[in-house]
C-alpha cells in the first residue's frame, strides 16, 4: 500500500518539479449536496479554475512532510535491495575480471619467455654461422694436398660429380706447405724486380676500373686484349668483350682502344660459329680460344678471316658443371695464355677434381704435355697462368683475399703462397693474364678491371 502511494507521488513529482507544483497546485474545501465538508486537491489549468483558491499552508506542509518521510523510507528500502543485489553482481564480476587478468598476465609472461628463448637461439645460430663462414674462408685459402698410397683398390668407378673424391685410402687433406715469404726488397721500387723476363708473382696492385656493364647480361663475362696480335685489322690496343650470361652466347664485341671501350660503343660485333660456355675464353695470336657450350670441345676462332679455324675435344675433361671453380658458372675449362704459350686449366675423373694443366698447340689445339696438381679446382675462386706457373685465387667474393697456391710446370712442384688480392666488387668471375702489358684482367660483378703485377726473380727453367 505504502509502496503504491510512493510510486503515485513519484509520478506526480516526475510530471513537475516541487517549485512548479507549489505554484500551480491547491487544496480546495467545499460543501457537497448533503452539507458535508469536502476537501479536493487539484491542479489548476489555463482553461478552468472553478474553485476558489484557499490557502492551506499547514495542510500542505503536513503532506509534504509525510511524502518526504515516505520517499526516504522507500529510498532506503530500494537502496538496500539494489545495493545487496548490486554488491553480489559486483563481487562476481570482479572475480571474473580478476581471473581474466591473471590469465592474460600469465600468457604475456609466457610469450615474453618464449621471445627471450628464441632471441637466444637466433644469437647462437648467428654466432655459429659466423664461425662456419670464417672456417670456410680459411679452408678456401688453404690448398689441399693429394695423398697417394701404394695399396688399396682403384676407385675409378666413382661418378664424376662425386664431391668426396679421394686417392687410395687417404682422401684430400689440407696441404702442409710453408708459405713463401716475399722479401721486402722485391716489393719496393728499385728492388729485385724483373721487368722483361719471367719470374714468380710477387704482388698484385689495386684494381683499376675501365667499364661497368649496363645490363644483367653483363654480370659476368670475358674481356681482354691480344698480347700478340696478328695482321693489320686489329692491334694490341683492340679490346675484346663477351657477355656470357645467356643460353646462346655468340656475340664478340670489338673496340678500337680502351677509350672507346670505356665509352661503350664497339667498332664491330662478330658472330661466333659456336656458342660460348662460361668465362674461360682467352685471346692469343690473332685468335679467340674458347670452350663450346655443353661440351669439352675447344674452338679456335680466327679473327682475320672471321671463321672457325679448328675444333677438338680436350681429352677426358669435365664440362658443364662437373669441375667448376667455387663460384660455379660452368667454369670447367679455363683457357689461358702467357709468355710460354697456350694453356688449358681443367680437371678429369682420373684426377678426381684436382686441377690439371695442359700445354696446347695454338694452331691445332692438340695437347702437348699435361701436369696434375694437388689442389682441388672447386676450392678456388679462379686461376691464371704467368710464366708457365699456375696461380689460384682463394676466394671470388672476399674483398681482401689472397693468391694462395702456385704450381710450376718447369719443376712439376706446387706450393702455398700468400699474395694479397682485392675483389673490390665482391664477385670475381674471370681472371686472365696479358703478358705484353703485365696486367691481370678481371670481371668483377659487372665491373671490368685490371691489376698491375710484379714479378720477382728470373726463372731459368722453361717447359
Secondary structure, DSSP 8 states (H G I E B T S, - for coil): -HHHHHHHHHHHHHHS-HHHHHHHEEEEEEE-TTS-EEEEEEE--SS---S-----HHHHHHHHHHHHHHHHHHHHHHHHHHHHHHHHHHHHHHHHHHHHHHHHHHHHHHHHHHHHHHHHHHHHHHHHHHHHHHHHHHHHTS-EEE---SSS---TTS-TT-S---STTT-EEE---------HHHHSTTSS--SSS-EEEEEE---EEEEE--SGGGSSEEEEE-TT--SSS--TT-EEEEE--SSS--EEEEESSHHHHHHT--SEEEE-SS-B-TT--EEETTEEEEEBTTSSEEEEEETTTTEEEEEEE-TTB--SSSS-BTTBTT---EEEEETTEEEEEE-BTTTTTEEEEEEE-TTT--EEEEEEEEEEGGGSSEEEEETTEEEEES-SS-SEEEEEEEEETTTTEEEEEEEEEE-TTS-EEEEEEETTTTEEEEEETTEEEEEEEEEEEE-----
